[in-house]
Amino acid sequence: MRSQRVRARLQRRRMRPNRGAASLPKGRSAKPVDTQTRHALKQDRFVTATTSGLDWVGENRASLIRWSIALVLLIVVVVASIIVWQKRETAADQLLGQAMDIYETPLAQPNQPAEPGQTTYPSAAARAKAAYPLFTQAANQYGWLSAGVMARYFAGMTALDMGQTSDAEADLKTAAGSHDSNLAALAKIALANVYAQTGRTSQAAEEFRDVIAHPTTTVSKAAAQLQLAQMYEATQSAEARRIYAEIKDQDKDSEAAQIATQKLSTLK
């Protein structure tokens, strides 16, 4: 009985007319829409869309004006920031260049007069004294730029030349924390030597070993090992010999290996 009721229901559904289809009078067929009518319909849709867009613009005009002004101001700020950054970068490079020109000026040689027009300094301390203020100025004014970071390192080096150990240590510590790994390695080696010269051997060894563990283009692993071994020669000769032997075995044909071999022959 149940199956018969299901079949009867299906038959009734098949027999129902399609209500979604348009009924046409008998003997007549649907005519296609002509070109002119389609064009008119398209124009009507375009006009409707355009009118809606204009209405939206009219309703949101104030917001659009505010956003446009904000966008223009943002562009102006970005362009101005780039110009200011470039100007400061140029100024930093020029100031660092002036300091480097002084720092690279030759020293006067005994019994050897300077050539006409050539500038010389009587000593490294005198030369450093002339360059130090420019390095410090560049580091203080442009410390966030690469030229300023480099100036901080050279400020520490010139302070060492002048015998100002505390100032040198402060500048070199700052440079050692630089994101520039090559410059930071140079600063760490110089700082380690400051520690060694002032009797802080453990701190010096820590800096040397840090560079040994993280060698860079400016300071190789072997170069840092040589300095560490040299520091240990007077106080820990066995450790110095161990480090020299390690350097020799790393690359027997390198210059560092040759120096280590010579050191091993003289160490007792």
GUTINU-307784 format. One record per residue: x, y, z of N, C-alpha, C in turn. Coordinates in steps of 0.001 Angstrom, whole numbers, plus 500000, padded with zeros to 6 digits. Layout:
BEGIN
XYZXYZXYZ...
end
This chain:
BEGIN
500830498799500000500000500000500000500862501247500000501913501223500798502773502392500899503450502689499578503926501608498895504587501811497611503617502326496572502371501917496646501377502409495689501113503891495892501050504326497172500836505749497432501989506584496917503246506093497058504417506811496565504365506930495059503984505813494353503896505862492904502828506837492453501680506832493138500591507754492775501029509193492958501786509473494030502271510837494266503241511272493183504125510375492769505063510689491695504343510943490382503286510163490106502528510365488877501843511721488883501280512105490034500631513415490112501628514548489864502895514406490399503924515438490197504287515551488729504354514432488029504698514475486610503600515143485809502445515017486263501308515553485505501116517043485730501676517626486792501503519062487073502226519899486027501647520998485595502306521874484619503483522590485254504452522982484443505623523736484899505219525177485105505063525553486375504582526903486667505606527974486359506893527562486255507926528551485961507982528910484502507350528141483650507417528427482221506247529290481822506472530248480948505412531152480487504521530418479508503207530552479663502242529890478763502007530771477557502128530216476395501918530946475145500626530478474513499932531377473875498711530961473166499050529914472127498077529055471874498275527972470930498535528521469549499565527954468926499900528369467560500833529533467491501253530123468660502174531252468657503476530851469328504594531450468923505917531163469493506568532442469973507549532324470915508240533507471461509138534121470415509121535431470334509961536145469369511235536629470055512377536539469399513615537041470016513574538553470158514305539075471209514364540527471441515246541146470379514797542209469728515578542806468643516764543586469208517693543998468310518939544676468700518674545997469389517720546748468896517418548069469462516941547946470901516104546912471125515596546714472496516729546338473450517631545408472996518765545025473849519644546226474171519902547069473159520721548265473376520080549202474396518750549328474280518047550206475225518140549664476648518031548330476766518147547719478094519524547934478694520566547789477869521929548014478340522104549460478793521574550392478015521688551808478390520988552075479715519815551445479878519087551631481133519915551125482322520557549955482149521379549422483233522570550323483517523201550864482471524346551770482651523934553035483382522771553586482964522287554811483611521982554552485075521379553392485329521046553055486717522307552918487572523332552201487010524579552012487759525290553336487984525328554189486946525981555494487070525282556362488096523971556350488054523194557163489000523432556694490427523480555348490594523730554815491936525113555221492435526127555155491509527487555554491880527564557014492269526898557868491504526910559302491817526202559581493132525117558849493364524413559027494635525320558645495807526095557516495632527002557085496713528084558121496959528641558672495859529662559702495998529106560917496707527877561293496353527267562451496998527053562244498481526632561017498841526388560732500251527677560640501054528766560219500421530036560010501127531099561035500725530671562150500234531619563155499739532566563634500828532041563910501983532880564414503077533952563396503452533542562117503535534508561075503883535581560934502811535159560998501543536124560897500451537133562031500483536661563227500788537564564380500855538567564195501982538086563712503142538994563506504272540043562449503948539608561346503341540555560290502990541558560760501940541101561557500997542002562075499961543061562984500570542621563848501485543567564746502157544574563946502981544067562925503680544959562093504497545991561379503630545565560884502464546477560190501559547549561140501040547136562345500661548104563339500164549109563699501259548609563890502482549504564230503589550484563088503875550008561846503782550875560698504001551993560654502965551646560890501721552653560907500650553675562006500897553195563173501310554094564302501582555054563954502717554521563323503781555357562960504931556415561932504531556010560936503742556959559902503310558063560504502459557689561339501496558694561966500622559625562856501434559046563646502354559872564530503182560823563726504057560346562610504600561200561767505444562373561198504656562100560780503436563166560241502587564209561318502293563737562526501994564665563630501688565518563962502910564866564043504076565599564356505315566615563265505629566192562005505467567095560869505723568316560941504820568099561204503533569215561277502586570158562429502930569592563564503339570430564707503709571278564388504931570679563754505920571427563411507139572486562351506844572146561417505981573113560388505607574307561017504901574033561975504021575119562668503323575982563460504298575315564153505236576057564938506229576917564035507109576375562876507494577128561932508323578348561400507581578160561066506314579280560561505515580373561621505359579968562861505156580946563938504999581729564159506290581029564148507423581708564364508708582651563207509017582204561991508758583080560833508966584283560902508028584060561335506794585156561464505840586202562473506293585761563590506861586706564593507366587559564014508495586892563284509397587629562677510512588621561629510009588216560830509020589097559800508486590301560409507762590074561527507091591194562203506419592276562588507425591838563066508588592801563430509632593474562180510203592651561144510463593164559927511095594153559187510192594032559381508893594926558720507948596086559615507494596172560794508091597277561688507756598596561074508232599632561099507419600903560474507822601559561192509006602348560457509736603109561025510840604456561525510333604933562568510968606242563109510580607329562107510930608250561914510003609354560981510218610603561745510683611322561192511647612531561881512128613538562092510990614111563273510959615143563629509968614653563466508523613329563568508345612773563476506997611705564552506841612061565667506208611103566764506076609918566359505202608778566926505532607573566626504758607652567294503394606954566715502438606914567300501104606140568602501137606429569510500220605719570801500199604202570597500085603451571231500973601999571134500973601449569924501686602302569044502159601846567842502838601652568105504329600517567645504846600222567798506268600675566556507016601330566753508129601761565626508967601483565956510430601543564934511248601389565108512687602620564547513371603037565173514470604276564726515126604153563371515816602904562978516150602724561701516853601306561187516614601128559918516927599803559326516789598812559964517760599309560343518937598436560982519919597958562339519429598856563093518791598476564408518264597469564260517129597664563280516301596733563039515198595362562601515731595388561729516728594136561261517309593386562404517986594133563304518618593509564445519282592771565333518294593284565440517074592631566257516049591410565548515465591449564222515355590356563478514733589241563124515713589592562950516982588629562468517978587359563319518065587437564655518110586195565445518216585251565231517028585793565053515834584939564834514663584296563454514706585046562451515116584465561112515259583344561121516301583598561787517422582594561852518485581353562602518025581546563699517305580412564469516793579566563633515839580216562936514939579484562101513982578731560979514704579370560393515717578725559300516462577528559800517259577655560967517862576561561507518673575388561988517831575679562626516707574613563194515885573952562173514967574707561173514549574185560229513551574396558779513993574180558526515271574430557196515814573564556096515222572403556435514639571523555408514071571873555082512618572806555843512043573256555586510679574555554785510698574838554110509602576049553284509544577306554133509726577298555357509182578455556243509354578641556610510817577538556798511534577627557121512959578154555961513788577739554751513443578228553560514154579729553383513919580140553580512679581568553467512364582373554550513085581785555744513164582462556839513862582650556508515347581683555794515933581804555424517344583002554493517552583197553566516644584344552657516743585658553434516658585750554344515696586992555103515542587180556109516669586102556544517277586239557394518466586943556602519570586576555329519710587247554479520694588710554255520368589015554073519087590402553829518689591266555078518882590724556246518557591502557481518751591660557789520243590652557443521037590788557627522487591917556758523028592066555552522494593183554695522888594517555338522527594582555907521321595829556561520894596186557721521812595173558363522387595427559482523292595668559021524725595525557725524973595723557214526323594520557356527213593345557647526649592116557808527434591362556465527465591817555592528335591308554217528345589828554125528677589373554900529646587962554807530049587037555261528926587400556359528252586590556827527123586617555805525982587788555238525743587910554231524683587036553023524986587057552587526238586253551418526619584765551677526406584304552860526778582884553188526611582484553197525139583310553815524298582995553877522867583046552493522225584036551705522598584178550376521999583055549434522450582585549569523672581450548770524126580213549069523286580001550348523002578854550722522168578994550157520766580178550278520197580406549760518845580310548244518804580723547571519890580669546107519931579239545584519898578287546410520286576879546017520255576185546361518959576945546763517959576359547152516674575761545953515946574737546232515117574147545193514276575061544837513108576037545683512839577029545396511800578044544422512386577940543151512040578779542125512657580262542338512376580593542843511184582005543073510852582610544162511737581875545240511914582362546327512771582354545902514241581320545172514644581235544713516031582413543808516381582842542958515441583981542067515706585258542864515928585476543886515119586653544750515306586620545426516674585436545903517052585309546574518347585540545598519494585072544371519363585271543379520429586744543025520605587472542919519502588906542623519597589634543779520276589292545013519868589926546180520489589564546261521970588311545970522299587871546001523687588578544915524503588758543746523907589476542667524593590902543086524918591542543792524003592903544266524252592941545307525372591895546127525433591805547090526543591703546340527869590859545321527913590725544516529130592054543850529488592730543313528492593997542625528739595048543596529287595093544805528713596084545789529140595816546305530552594563546213530990594219546705532328594038545554533327594578544379532985594594543264533918593302542484534044592319542713533192591044541989533254591066540846532239591880539858532554592129538761531611590876537954531296590070537694532297588874536871532069587889537573531128587727538887531292586842539636530397587415539683528979588731539829528897589379539843527580589174538504526877589369537398527631589197536074527049587766535863526566586818536399527303585411536272526912585147536948525569585706538135525390585525538848524109586225538105522975587447537657523220588174536912522185587401535656521775586911534918522763586217533665522472584885533909521756584274535033522027583030535377521328583298535550519835584391536224519512584738536419518104585180535103517477585898534277518242586307532958517728585077532122517362584051532201518198582821531438517944581996532040516820582176533339516563581401534019515513582342534841514616583179534174513843584127534906512985583394535695511900584047536731511424583462537581510386584488537818509290584095538617508320585013538959507239586186539777507757585938540639508721586988541518509237587910540829510231587391539877510976588204539160511972587925537665511827588908536931511355588745535485511182588903534773512523588537533511512535588688532697513739590155532599514151591029532350513176592457532197513475593060533487514020592627534636513475593164535918513950592805536154515410591574535830515780591160535988517178591883534986518075592087533768517582592816532763518359594259533199518622594896533792517623596279534256517796596367535279518920595415536192518964595446537231519995595167536637521374594262535678521421593977535039522708595192534267523204595832533531522322597028532772522710598151533705523151598294534808522444599340535780522804599099536328524210597831536570524541597521537076525878597889536048526946597725534757526625597991533699527601599475533344527724600310533847526846601733533444526854602405533692528191602133534845528794602835535205530032602256534524531268600956534227531253600304533724532464599865532263532372599508531801531179599024530430531001599670529841529741600943529528529854601696529083528681601155527774528100600652526890528948600117525616528457598882525859527581598034526763528021596837527101527231597238527792525929598264528632526005598739529311524795599247528292523780600013527295524272600536526257523374599386525452522750598374525160523541597233524396523019596534525153521882596364526455522079595677527267521057596544527376519804597848527589519991598741527675518828598745526354518046598735525244518751598721523935518082597423523746517299596339524214517860595049524115517169595056524957515892595630526148515984595712527016514796596559526353513714597673525754514119598575525113513152597892523951512439597074523208513162596415522039512576595211522406511711594658523594511906593472523993511145593785524164509667594849524867509373595239525112507978596743525327507955597480524281507650598936524317507769599599525281506793598927525627505718599517526514504720599159527980504927598340528274505922597913529665506137598988530464506864598867531776506766599797532656507461599667532496508968598424532323509448598209532133510885598894530869511379598860529807510569599513528556510958601024528728511046601588529500510137603024529760510166603423530540511418602611531548511775602886532312512995602779531397514217601741530541514234601561529624515364602732528656515486603258528202514351604403527283514380605621527967514980605855529224514591606976529975515142606820530193516644605584530484517075605320530697518508605566529405519301605155528281518740605345527014519424606810526671519611607618527103518657609056526797518744609746527646519811609173528748520194609798529639521185609198529501522569607947528988522649607305528847523952607891527669524735608027527825525997608539526753526844607426526178527690
end
